[in-house]
Amino acid sequence: ETSIGDGNEGDISSYFYNFDNNVNAEFYLFDNTNFYLSYKEYLNLYGQPPPILTLRNFPDYLAEISPSDVQYTERTKIDTLLEEIVLLDSIEILSENFTNIDVLNWNHNDPTVQNVGDQRYETLTSNGNTQSANILYSDTLQTRFYRAVVDTPIILSGIMFVDQSEWIDTTYVYSSSTIPFTQSFQYEKTQLNSELLIYRLNTDCNENRQWDAAGFVDTGNSIWDPAEAFLDHNGTPGYQIDEPFQDRNCNGDRDEAEEYTDSNTNGNYDLGEPFFEDTVLVEINERFTDVNGDGIAQPDELFVITQKPNNLLVSWEDLNNPRILAHIEPGDSLVDRWGTTHQNIIEFATINDVQNRTVDNLDSLVTLFTNQVIEHLPTHNGGDYFITKTEWTNYGGERFYDYLLFKEDNHVFKLTHPTYFTPDGFTSDFWSSNEIVDEVMFYTVNGRLRDGEVIEEEYFDSTSVAIYKIEKSFIVESDTITMPAKKVRAYDDNGTLVCYGDTELAVDDPSDCPAADTTFFDCFKITRTLTMTLIGNGVEFGSRDVTWLAKDMGIVRDEMYIRWTEPSGPFAVDGEIWYGISKWELGTFISSSSSAMGKLLAKKHYRKLDEFELLPDFENDPYRINHVYGFQRVIIPEE
């Protein structure tokens, strides 16, 4: 018996939901602005728990899509045609496709950008020269021949009409192993350097070069602050409201320089000259990016990375005359507000590219002679699906819901409508196909999850809008996780109910206590990743759903990430920058089942998708096609 990973395995039925039971789970919902907060941090910051998302099923109902009717046929071997052959072939290995960044231009002259807040750097790129290597090899294999009425691999369901007097042949290749090849390439490319300055959002709002905790009041920094630099795009003297500027104090307004006494009458501020310091009586909640991982905010870490390249770069060689970098070429540098030089905003990088490829080590070629197909009348290869519904209210009080339809057949499948981004869309334009597809949510081996399981899939999807390259991966890991899902929230202390989550809090009812942490030691962490590349312009969109399944509890945590095509940097994972947009953390979970006899006697109600809105048990909510990946609605943040 073989094993992978650490050898840990578990039946999917023990870790995912039993849809014959009544399942009701409540999750704390964190959006992109609070993605990295824990439950306790959220409670301390806002004084109330996060919004609730409910997940529940309807065990008395099944969604009826369509019955499947798979046909089979028998093959007869033609032994007289057996032979052994030596196949001579070659494999071409290509270096990785790469793109050079030639120029960064601030798009203030773009007539399609009406709002100054939507301006950003546009990237002018060129394709690099792809290198190639051709390797020859040979392979010995056997050939076999069969005859049959119809070719079963092409039959999904339905009725088939054939011409028994006409034969066609189809050849299949069989392989049980692969032959590996490795080739090294080296090339030079231009790319954003690891600082990613154009993606940085300044968080040192009082410019004191130190991190200030939430609630700090800015009363000045004892340093003369020059005017906030702006891009003069129309030649009109002075700042105009439609001109972009570098908002250093985070107040959303463009500020002039602090007044000073020009002691030497040279028309410029000089170090040591007295000045009048502005005080801004506003609360500051400064964030930082822990680049070195020491948990302490350093002066050069007072920023966060945003999704869009909308940080207008300014060079401060002369505090009285800052220089706007509206046009940036490879090798250009700048001096920041504090005199630090940032070299090579667009850098020249030497890439050592090692490409590994495999070819099938062929065992045999099988040729199948079948009758000519005259007509095929298909039926949908569907089935009956368990119905699950998620429901939540956003921070603005707007109600949302999604239906999630599952079925189990070795793997766990979810009914989906494939969703794609439009060719001219950047962050929010998506469209969904009316086609119904069974998507594998959880791959299993004989119904078991296995630590270390890795499944990868790649194909091209031709649609009426565009052609997309689709890459999928599925990774299983054993894990331990702590969630705010402790069932008992209070304990009796000499007649007083004290909360586990806040021992300073005494209550009359345990339900008045905040959630308390509990640790799930028997978990599988499952990471599903989808990368979609538009053939033509090469734009990529990625979705990543990370789900923790705990034994006998189902989902205890679920995280949704997205990414768009972007350069690599210190904040990237495997060369990609993933942006968390939504997170679930389990609060409560209830799963109740009827008796075995009750299950046998229970009658299932079969309903079609367009009948959901007729059911009071479903709150008369109609079935809608939404952009859902995994379990969560994909809502692209505006920033």
Order of alpha helices (4+ residues) and beta strands (2+ residues): beta-alpha-beta-alpha-beta-beta-beta-beta-beta-beta-beta-beta-beta-beta-beta-beta-beta-beta-beta-beta-beta-beta-beta-beta-beta-beta-beta-beta-beta-beta-beta-beta-beta-beta-beta-beta-beta-alpha-beta-beta-beta
